[in-house]
Amino acid sequence: MSHLPFETPDSPPWVTCPVKTQRVFENTRYAVPNDGEVTMDDGSDIIRVFLSDGHAKSVKFDDNTSVQRIIDVLLNGLEIDPVSAPHFALRLTQLPIGQPVNNNECFWLHPHYTMAQIRQLYFSNLAASYHLRFELRLRFIPKNLQEMYQTETDAFIYLHDQVRSDYMAHVAWKIDADAALELAALQIRKRFPSLTSSTVEKKLNWSIIEEEGGLTQYLPEAMVVQVKPKTLKKSVVSAVKRVCNLTPWSCLFKFMKSVMRLARFDVEIFKASIGSGWNRPLEMYIGHEVGIAFMTQDSPTPNKLADLRSVVEIYIKRLETGSEKYVVHLKLSGNSQPMMITVPTKEIAESLSHLIDGYQMMLNQCDSVWSIRDKAIQKLPHFVFRDREFSVASTTTGSLERRTTIDSEEGDYAKSLSKLL
């Protein structure tokens, strides 16, 4: 079991405010399917795309289209520089209609997978009552966010939108009112950059806020419901006044730093055992700054085991016949023996492998070292998915199209927070 810093079993629905990606994609082939249906009977198909701000797009593909190609097309449409591509990943989630989100419902997709392989791996045996969605996530996060902002501004904004939506979904309702108001004020100040401390009361545009979803786009829903509107607006005005001396970009960075104090969104945590076998499971920390590390009850900080850039090969194997547990084998440069990490399920093993592989690709500027030879798949005949949604989606809900999405047990930056609150 891994921890996603912002995820808890009883988290509320995703909430976010659409900010950026409302432009029409150019120089790419897109078509919108009817009623969310995706036909797969003519060799040329369409998947719906939801980004970190909740807006929906569509991507045309065929059986030979790779996951990496889909990512590249999305980033091109968003005008995100190709140099930022190593930060991004696709994950597939399955969500029971009308049911709360459970763990183990997320699959991070190897960049070399084709759509034909994904169809057989993840669509062959799922009941029609499940919605199937792809999500574009910025999973591989550099340790220097200031440098990322300066050199990869569009990717940084995507990360900000992603962190904000995760915060609203899984954190805002847990923190005290003053902290929630401060973070809301930073977002409102960024949204209305012309405000000054002397003009907030008269010029804060409540009509625009309501048109974009209301104060629930900035504050926990419980606070909005329980506090009298007049009192809440007065509190919001006071909080915005306190941050009016900040520029919009300063507000953005302060927001990110404040959320970072609540959760290391640049780190993912997995419940695992070091070595081959389920002995004394502990928490494995994976991230650009911490590398591959572990934490015990007695250690105040993670203990580093290896650098992510030192990984030269990754493969997974079942622990033993009949066991649900899997072992991730990591070959490291300068070491004759592989590092082995045992995790509870194959899905978690794949998530951990995907995460380590993505970081080593980003750091070494090289191709994948995660072997998927055990997943060689024959192409299947085309067929049609009915009563099912097959889409590329983000973990957010935009005001234009309201959806429920999930975070999974097997690794997303958004879960170390569940331990801290």
Summary of the structure (lengths in Angstrom):
residues: 421
radius of gyration: 21.7
end to end distance: 18.5
largest distance: 70.1
contacts: 1396
relative contact order: 0.22
helix: 35%
strand: 21%
